[in-house]
Amino acid sequence: MPPPFKLLRDYESLLGGDRAELKIISKIAEAHGGEINGSKDTIGVLQTSERVGNVQIRPRLLASILRFADEICESRSRAANYLLRRAVLPRHSEIYHKYASVISSSQYEFRERRLYINFELKVEDITRQWGKRLRGGNVLEECYLIDEIFDRLDKMNRERKYCNLHSRGVYAVESIRALINVVDDDHDVIEAIPVPELTDVGYPEDSGRKLKDAEELREFCGALLADKIRAKV
């Protein structure tokens, strides 16, 4: 994929023709993830405020909104559900589409400053492992869906904290409340996984704790949860 500015420049005549504005837009797009000059602080390298004509633009604010929106935009509608149902997805892509397919809702409540995200998993979703390509390489591994969900929630919480640095004062996401239910074919809940609310508590050194390491969630990880659900059904 070409760099954002090259793509915008190729369509410059359709986008207003102002290269200064397009450059700002491209930098905001580049800050949505990865690294810039070896640093993960991709938003911090942007200007707090810039002007194009008589318009004031706040690149850091816009980049923080874009970055967190990108983090929470997964949903059932974005999964390759047809290919999932027929088990014909490339093995390395399975977990990513399966993760999206079990998100039943994702909504930010502005007054509460809280993100609500709900997952609905079927028995067959969690009693097997799914293929996954490791980031930055072609190494293929298998993992349980519940472990992927916990890892993605941890990442979502890191992004929440990071983006808040640049958006607080206009808006902030103070916590994430995740609901994870395992349902049967009649859509009755057979297991509710007690995910703690993800928010800022305690000393900063405690923030590196992962959900999979939490005492109250150990029985709901990987093979342990798969065995537990098999015993129920």
Secondary structure, DSSP 8 states (H G I E B T S, - for coil): ---HHHHHHHTGGGTTS-HHHHHHHHHHHHTTSS-BTTBS-TTTTS-S-EEETTEEE-HHHHHHHHHHHHHH---GGGS-HHHHHTT-S-GGGHHHHHHHHTEEEEEEETTTTEEEEEEEEEHHHHSSEEEEE-TTS--EEEEEHHHHHHHHHHHHHHHHHHHHHHHTTT----EEEEEEEEE-TT--EEEEE----EE--S-GGGGG--GGG-GGGGGGSHHHHHHHHHHH-
